[in-house]
Amino acid sequence: MTTYLTDEMRQGVQRARKLAAASKTRLHVEADGQTHRVLRRWDNGFALDADTAPHLRGNVDLYDGPRHIYQCLIIASEQEGGEMRFEYKRATAARQTAPVDFERDRDAPSGLISGPV
């Protein structure tokens, strides 16, 4: 038995894989006011659809749904199998609160309760 696929069939299978990968993930990247859906992510990078992804470079923000998870400095590394792959030069976890420049005491009160004097 041979496993020969015509070019149309191969392109159809590739499109179906992209759609399946895109529908599974909630991850997306924001750069220059535009949002791009992440097909897959690994420890030191991520991949976007090569047909729609621009050649991003520099600072981008990575989101999991509405939650901001990383601020990244990236470079485009390679294009393979319909994916444009990007590597992190730096990935800093996003914080929901501003960092403090002093040490917080563990036993510090969380608030002041005032009552009748």
C-alpha positions, -999 to +999 in steps of 0.1 A: +000+000+000+013+034-009+008+066+010+008+092-018-011+124-012-018+149-039-008+185-033-044+195-027-049+168-001-017+176+016-026+213+018-061+204+031-046+182+059-022+211+068-051+236+070-071+211+092-041+207+116-037+245+119-074+250+126-074+222+152-043+236+169-057+272+169-091+261+184-074+242+213-054+271+226-064+303+243-029+317+239-023+348+219+004+374+213-001+412+212+024+433+193+020+467+177-017+468+186-024+435+167-034+401+181-020+369+168-032+334+179-004+311+192-005+276+176+018+260+202+042+271+229+073+254+245+098+264+272+118+289+251+094+299+223+061+297+205+048+293+170+023+313+149+005+305+116+031+313+089+004+325+065-009+353+088+020+360+111+042+389+105+079+387+111+077+399+147+108+411+165+112+429+198+088+432+227+055+413+227+029+404+253+018+368+257-018+362+270-037+332+281-072+343+273-076+377+291-048+370+316-014+386+308+012+360+316+045+372+300+063+402+286+087+387+260+116+399+239+116+376+208+133+369+175+119+350+146+139+317+143+125+296+114+096+288+093+087+251+090+055+231+083+032+262+080+045+276+113+066+306+120+086+299+151+098+325+175+124+322+203+125+341+236+155+362+243+138+371+275+104+361+290+094+380+322+064+369+341+038+396+342+027+409+376-008+421+386+006+444+412+035+468+412+067+456+429+076+471+462+110+485+471+109+474+507+106+442+527+071+434+540+069+422+575+051+388+578+032+398+609+023+433+597-014+442+601-034+441+569-055+471+579-063+495+607-094+490+627-107+520+644-135+521+670-149+542+697-123+557+720 
